[in-house]
Amino acid sequence: MTETRPARGTRTPNYKKPLACCLAATALASGTGLAFSAPAAQAEPSNYRFDFGSGPVEKGYTGVSAADAYTPERRYGFNTPEHMANVSAKGNGVGSDAVRFLEFGTKSSNTFNVDLKEGLYRVTVTLGDTSRASVAAEGVFQEMNLTGNGATASFEIPVTDGQLNLLVTEGKVGTAFTLSALDIEKVSRHPQMDPTIWVGGDSTVASYYPLDSSAQGGWGQLLPEFVDSEKFDVRNMATGGQIARGFRNDGQLEAILQYSKPGDLFLLEMGINDTAAKNATTEAEFKEIMRDMVRQVAATGATPVLVTPQGRATDFVDGVHSSVDRWYRHSTVALAEEEGIPLVDLNVLSSAYFTGIGPEATLALFMTGDTLHPNRAGATELARIVTADLARQGLQ
């Protein structure tokens, strides 16, 4: 049988799969636990829908309480339920309750485990009440800094060892890390990720929630609007306030290195926060940290691409926008030339665009009272400029 796969970025479940998997998937109970019309010894489910917490279980979901430990018979559950707690949540349906992770960290053993056959899966998480939290699986970050109660995000992940291990972890110290719902859909029996555009950066690049309607935006968040989803997935690992050293050392680069491969792109924009005195990063140090990152990614076979940050909305002199001396840009440009890697000089490209539309229209592309952070419309324009230059260089 020829395997038919849904387009990336969709959640269409009507792709072909073995009959046993279909039967198992449709046998999910609407209460707690799984119910199968055939003996449980038959095929493992390929799809799951979990509703976490102690409240009523939403129809079509399997209820999971914080006390539900993983067992081979159940095929799912918490690895250390003693470090979990049931909590309420302000959402509706599956979002009306959640579980809270009392121990966390990308390397924590306090995970929710699900037995899955080898393959590629699309995982959709819905958080409970939390101001900012990240999602980790298989020991590395998968989604960064989901903000606001009930935030939702999806990602694809290969499973090769028979089990998915997932938890909600640090986004902001001191906040609750909660999970309301988890949907798992098998995309392919082959555990290979599609060509992926990995994005690293700061608050001008990061994602904001809800992803489809946020007032603020980062160009990494809006990049999928300009990328052919049949050719590339986009994984945005950028976070607000980030510096090059932090991106390299605190887990974001680690996730990219675990999955990147020939055919992937790694877009890296840093410099805005590196130049702040509080971060104590000299321009020479910044350049060498950036060099280390692009070399590590290049060693996986992926193509690193350096991107320079756009300037401030107010960087106009006599009607011309220019910010070429900001954000360690000169070192980023020099590094691209030294390493022989592509450069998207978004700083210069965006300035040309801002000059063309003028100061008033430029200011309208930024958050109110903020000359640095783009709003959704501004992030969309920056994403358009980035992808146009990638295409110009033959990288898409």
PLY file of the C-alpha trace (Angstrom):
ply
format ascii 1.0
element vertex 396
property float x
property float y
property float z
element edge 395
property int vertex1
property int vertex2
end_header
0.00 0.00 0.00
1.26 3.47 -0.84
1.34 5.67 2.21
-0.45 9.02 1.81
0.64 11.77 4.13
-1.28 14.94 5.12
0.21 18.32 4.27
2.37 19.73 7.01
0.74 22.38 9.12
-2.62 20.58 9.00
-4.25 18.20 11.42
-6.11 16.16 8.82
-6.38 12.59 10.11
-7.61 10.96 6.89
-4.32 9.59 5.68
-4.01 5.88 4.95
-2.68 3.55 7.60
-2.95 -0.15 8.42
-6.48 -1.26 9.29
-5.46 -2.40 12.77
-4.17 1.09 13.57
-7.42 2.62 12.36
-9.46 0.32 14.56
-7.26 1.01 17.54
-7.36 4.76 17.01
-11.16 4.86 16.82
-11.43 2.75 19.95
-10.31 5.56 22.28
-12.77 5.79 25.12
-14.47 9.02 26.08
-13.83 8.31 29.76
-10.65 7.42 31.61
-8.53 4.74 30.04
-8.75 3.01 26.68
-11.46 0.64 25.53
-10.88 -1.73 22.63
-13.46 -3.83 20.85
-10.67 -6.31 20.14
-8.21 -7.75 22.68
-5.65 -5.19 23.95
-2.85 -7.43 22.73
-3.59 -6.32 19.19
-2.06 -3.29 17.54
-1.08 -0.30 19.65
-2.97 2.92 18.89
-1.30 5.35 16.52
-3.39 8.34 17.64
-4.25 9.57 21.13
-6.26 12.44 22.61
-5.63 13.02 26.32
-7.60 15.28 28.67
-5.56 15.97 31.82
-6.81 16.76 35.32
-9.44 15.57 37.77
-12.49 17.20 36.18
-14.97 15.82 33.64
-13.41 14.20 30.58
-14.22 15.80 27.24
-15.96 13.54 24.73
-13.49 11.81 22.42
-10.61 12.13 24.89
-8.96 9.77 27.33
-8.89 11.18 30.84
-5.58 11.24 32.71
-5.21 12.21 36.35
-1.97 13.31 37.97
-1.99 10.03 39.91
-2.04 7.84 36.78
1.32 6.09 36.62
2.66 4.64 33.41
2.17 0.90 33.04
2.96 -1.30 30.03
-0.64 -2.49 30.03
-2.06 1.04 29.91
0.66 2.19 27.48
0.61 5.73 28.87
0.97 7.54 32.17
3.29 9.62 34.30
6.76 8.33 35.01
6.78 9.85 38.51
3.16 10.69 39.44
4.26 11.72 42.93
5.67 14.84 41.29
2.42 15.74 39.56
-0.70 17.55 40.79
-4.23 18.05 39.47
-5.13 21.74 39.10
-8.03 23.76 37.77
-7.81 25.94 34.66
-9.75 28.90 33.30
-10.48 27.43 29.87
-13.44 25.48 28.56
-13.75 21.81 27.65
-10.36 20.13 27.89
-9.02 23.49 29.08
-11.13 23.50 32.25
-8.55 21.51 34.21
-4.93 20.45 33.93
-2.00 18.75 35.61
0.95 20.64 37.02
4.55 19.46 36.75
6.13 19.93 40.20
9.53 18.83 38.92
10.69 19.91 35.50
13.64 20.59 33.22
14.48 19.17 29.83
16.42 16.32 31.45
13.85 15.63 34.17
12.45 12.10 34.50
9.09 13.58 35.53
7.56 12.97 32.11
4.28 11.86 30.62
5.07 8.71 28.66
3.15 7.22 25.73
4.05 4.00 23.96
4.22 4.62 20.22
5.43 2.52 17.34
8.37 3.85 15.36
7.33 6.70 13.15
6.85 10.43 12.76
4.15 12.00 14.92
2.45 15.38 15.11
2.03 16.43 18.73
-0.36 19.22 19.76
-0.18 20.52 23.32
-2.70 22.72 25.12
-1.44 24.29 28.33
-3.50 25.12 31.38
-3.06 28.32 33.40
0.51 29.52 33.06
2.02 32.85 32.04
4.93 31.32 30.14
6.10 27.74 29.68
8.09 25.63 27.23
7.49 22.07 26.03
10.21 19.45 26.03
10.22 15.90 24.69
12.93 13.30 24.31
15.16 15.39 26.57
15.22 18.59 24.47
13.05 21.65 23.94
10.34 21.36 21.30
8.31 24.57 21.70
9.60 27.72 23.38
7.84 30.12 25.74
4.16 29.56 25.13
2.46 32.56 26.73
-1.00 33.01 28.23
-3.50 30.56 29.66
-4.59 27.78 27.32
-1.80 28.37 24.80
-1.64 25.77 22.04
1.23 24.69 19.77
2.05 21.77 17.48
5.26 20.11 16.39
6.41 16.99 14.57
8.75 14.57 16.28
10.32 11.24 15.28
9.87 8.34 17.70
12.45 5.58 17.34
12.58 3.93 20.77
8.92 2.96 21.17
7.93 5.75 23.55
7.30 9.49 23.64
8.45 11.23 26.83
7.04 14.74 27.25
6.79 17.44 29.90
6.07 21.13 30.34
9.02 23.06 31.68
10.72 26.43 32.12
9.54 29.43 30.24
9.68 31.87 33.13
10.99 31.11 36.60
8.30 31.03 39.27
5.33 30.26 37.02
3.22 27.11 37.02
3.98 24.59 34.29
0.70 22.92 33.37
-0.80 20.71 30.66
-4.51 20.51 29.82
-4.57 18.37 26.68
-2.34 16.40 24.35
-3.17 15.19 20.84
-0.87 12.73 19.09
-1.32 11.89 15.41
0.85 9.52 13.40
2.06 11.27 10.27
4.25 8.54 8.81
5.63 5.14 9.78
9.03 6.49 8.81
10.69 8.42 11.69
12.32 11.03 9.49
11.49 14.70 9.85
10.86 16.65 6.67
13.19 19.44 5.56
12.98 22.02 8.30
13.76 25.71 8.68
15.10 26.16 12.21
15.01 29.69 13.58
17.05 31.17 16.41
16.77 34.67 17.74
15.36 37.11 20.28
12.05 38.90 20.94
11.91 40.38 17.42
11.98 36.83 16.05
10.08 34.88 18.72
6.51 33.56 18.64
3.62 35.15 20.54
0.29 33.62 21.45
-2.32 32.95 20.25
-0.19 32.22 17.23
-2.87 33.17 14.71
-4.05 36.40 16.33
-1.38 37.85 18.63
-0.98 41.63 18.65
2.81 41.37 18.89
4.71 39.22 16.45
8.17 37.99 15.66
9.27 37.34 12.10
10.02 33.71 12.96
6.38 33.29 14.00
5.09 34.68 10.69
7.64 32.88 8.52
5.30 29.94 7.74
3.00 32.33 5.85
5.72 32.68 3.20
7.13 29.15 3.19
5.79 26.31 1.05
4.55 23.83 3.67
4.96 21.04 1.13
8.70 21.69 1.12
9.60 22.88 4.63
8.44 22.77 8.21
9.32 25.82 10.31
10.49 25.42 13.91
10.95 28.69 15.77
13.25 28.34 18.78
13.69 32.09 19.34
12.89 33.61 22.75
12.60 37.10 24.15
15.69 38.58 25.77
17.97 35.92 24.33
21.67 36.41 23.66
24.02 34.28 21.58
25.66 32.67 24.60
22.30 31.75 26.13
20.95 30.28 22.91
24.04 28.11 22.60
24.35 27.02 26.22
20.79 26.79 27.58
19.19 24.14 25.40
17.82 25.80 22.27
20.79 24.98 20.07
20.89 21.47 21.57
17.41 20.76 20.22
18.36 21.95 16.75
21.53 19.86 16.73
19.56 16.76 17.73
17.29 16.95 14.70
18.95 19.05 11.99
20.13 17.27 8.85
21.11 17.86 5.24
18.42 19.87 3.49
17.56 21.91 6.59
18.19 25.62 7.06
19.20 27.29 10.33
18.37 31.01 10.41
20.22 32.72 13.27
19.63 36.34 14.26
21.32 37.69 17.39
22.92 40.93 18.55
20.20 43.16 19.99
20.54 41.90 23.56
24.21 40.99 23.22
25.02 44.68 22.94
23.35 45.47 26.29
25.88 46.18 29.04
24.09 43.86 31.49
24.88 40.85 29.30
28.63 41.52 29.32
29.31 40.22 25.82
31.98 42.01 23.85
31.67 42.17 20.09
34.64 39.82 19.72
33.04 37.30 22.10
29.73 37.58 20.30
31.34 36.84 16.96
33.12 33.71 18.22
29.99 32.34 19.91
28.07 32.84 16.68
30.90 31.17 14.76
30.74 28.17 17.09
27.00 27.78 16.58
27.03 27.97 12.80
29.90 25.50 12.63
28.10 23.02 14.88
24.97 23.21 12.76
26.95 22.97 9.51
28.51 19.76 10.83
25.04 18.14 10.82
24.73 18.82 7.08
22.21 21.63 7.53
22.84 25.07 6.01
23.34 27.90 8.54
22.17 31.36 7.48
23.04 34.49 9.44
20.41 37.23 9.71
21.05 40.76 10.94
18.38 42.40 13.16
16.25 45.26 11.91
16.77 48.67 13.48
14.41 50.86 15.48
11.37 52.47 13.92
12.87 55.88 14.63
16.20 55.35 12.87
15.39 58.00 10.25
17.63 60.89 9.18
16.27 63.24 6.50
13.69 60.64 5.47
16.20 57.80 5.11
16.14 54.85 7.51
19.52 53.39 8.45
20.76 51.31 11.40
23.88 49.67 9.98
25.92 50.42 13.10
23.49 48.73 15.52
23.46 45.31 17.15
27.00 44.08 16.26
25.82 43.94 12.64
29.30 44.46 11.19
30.59 41.33 12.96
27.65 39.27 11.71
28.30 40.38 8.14
32.02 39.65 8.48
31.36 36.23 10.01
29.15 35.18 7.12
31.91 36.08 4.69
34.62 34.35 6.75
32.62 31.13 7.10
31.33 31.21 3.53
27.70 30.97 4.58
24.61 32.84 3.37
23.64 36.17 4.92
20.22 37.80 5.00
21.06 41.40 5.82
17.61 42.14 7.22
19.00 45.30 8.80
19.70 46.87 5.41
16.78 45.25 3.59
14.24 46.41 6.17
15.72 49.90 6.17
15.15 50.12 2.43
11.54 49.08 2.96
11.03 51.53 5.85
12.53 54.35 3.79
10.11 53.54 1.01
7.00 53.70 3.19
8.18 56.61 5.36
8.47 57.28 9.11
4.76 57.34 9.95
3.94 54.07 8.19
7.06 52.48 9.68
6.04 53.42 13.22
2.65 51.81 12.59
4.44 48.46 12.13
5.70 48.47 15.73
4.00 47.99 19.07
2.42 51.14 20.49
4.99 53.16 22.39
7.74 50.73 21.37
10.21 51.47 18.56
11.94 48.07 18.65
9.33 45.30 18.74
7.19 44.71 15.65
3.48 44.20 15.88
1.89 41.44 13.85
1.82 43.50 10.66
5.46 44.50 11.11
6.56 40.93 11.80
4.73 39.84 8.67
6.65 42.35 6.56
9.97 41.28 8.09
9.15 37.61 7.42
8.30 38.50 3.83
11.63 40.28 3.42
13.58 37.35 4.91
11.94 34.73 2.71
12.27 36.88 -0.40
16.01 37.15 0.17
16.31 33.42 0.87
14.58 32.78 -2.45
16.84 35.28 -4.19
19.82 33.27 -2.94
18.29 29.98 -4.10
17.71 28.68 -0.57
14.02 27.84 -1.02
0 1
1 2
2 3
3 4
4 5
5 6
6 7
7 8
8 9
9 10
10 11
11 12
12 13
13 14
14 15
15 16
16 17
17 18
18 19
19 20
20 21
21 22
22 23
23 24
24 25
25 26
26 27
27 28
28 29
29 30
30 31
31 32
32 33
33 34
34 35
35 36
36 37
37 38
38 39
39 40
40 41
41 42
42 43
43 44
44 45
45 46
46 47
47 48
48 49
49 50
50 51
51 52
52 53
53 54
54 55
55 56
56 57
57 58
58 59
59 60
60 61
61 62
62 63
63 64
64 65
65 66
66 67
67 68
68 69
69 70
70 71
71 72
72 73
73 74
74 75
75 76
76 77
77 78
78 79
79 80
80 81
81 82
82 83
83 84
84 85
85 86
86 87
87 88
88 89
89 90
90 91
91 92
92 93
93 94
94 95
95 96
96 97
97 98
98 99
99 100
100 101
101 102
102 103
103 104
104 105
105 106
106 107
107 108
108 109
109 110
110 111
111 112
112 113
113 114
114 115
115 116
116 117
117 118
118 119
119 120
120 121
121 122
122 123
123 124
124 125
125 126
126 127
127 128
128 129
129 130
130 131
131 132
132 133
133 134
134 135
135 136
136 137
137 138
138 139
139 140
140 141
141 142
142 143
143 144
144 145
145 146
146 147
147 148
148 149
149 150
150 151
151 152
152 153
153 154
154 155
155 156
156 157
157 158
158 159
159 160
160 161
161 162
162 163
163 164
164 165
165 166
166 167
167 168
168 169
169 170
170 171
171 172
172 173
173 174
174 175
175 176
176 177
177 178
178 179
179 180
180 181
181 182
182 183
183 184
184 185
185 186
186 187
187 188
188 189
189 190
190 191
191 192
192 193
193 194
194 195
195 196
196 197
197 198
198 199
199 200
200 201
201 202
202 203
203 204
204 205
205 206
206 207
207 208
208 209
209 210
210 211
211 212
212 213
213 214
214 215
215 216
216 217
217 218
218 219
219 220
220 221
221 222
222 223
223 224
224 225
225 226
226 227
227 228
228 229
229 230
230 231
231 232
232 233
233 234
234 235
235 236
236 237
237 238
238 239
239 240
240 241
241 242
242 243
243 244
244 245
245 246
246 247
247 248
248 249
249 250
250 251
251 252
252 253
253 254
254 255
255 256
256 257
257 258
258 259
259 260
260 261
261 262
262 263
263 264
264 265
265 266
266 267
267 268
268 269
269 270
270 271
271 272
272 273
273 274
274 275
275 276
276 277
277 278
278 279
279 280
280 281
281 282
282 283
283 284
284 285
285 286
286 287
287 288
288 289
289 290
290 291
291 292
292 293
293 294
294 295
295 296
296 297
297 298
298 299
299 300
300 301
301 302
302 303
303 304
304 305
305 306
306 307
307 308
308 309
309 310
310 311
311 312
312 313
313 314
314 315
315 316
316 317
317 318
318 319
319 320
320 321
321 322
322 323
323 324
324 325
325 326
326 327
327 328
328 329
329 330
330 331
331 332
332 333
333 334
334 335
335 336
336 337
337 338
338 339
339 340
340 341
341 342
342 343
343 344
344 345
345 346
346 347
347 348
348 349
349 350
350 351
351 352
352 353
353 354
354 355
355 356
356 357
357 358
358 359
359 360
360 361
361 362
362 363
363 364
364 365
365 366
366 367
367 368
368 369
369 370
370 371
371 372
372 373
373 374
374 375
375 376
376 377
377 378
378 379
379 380
380 381
381 382
382 383
383 384
384 385
385 386
386 387
387 388
388 389
389 390
390 391
391 392
392 393
393 394
394 395
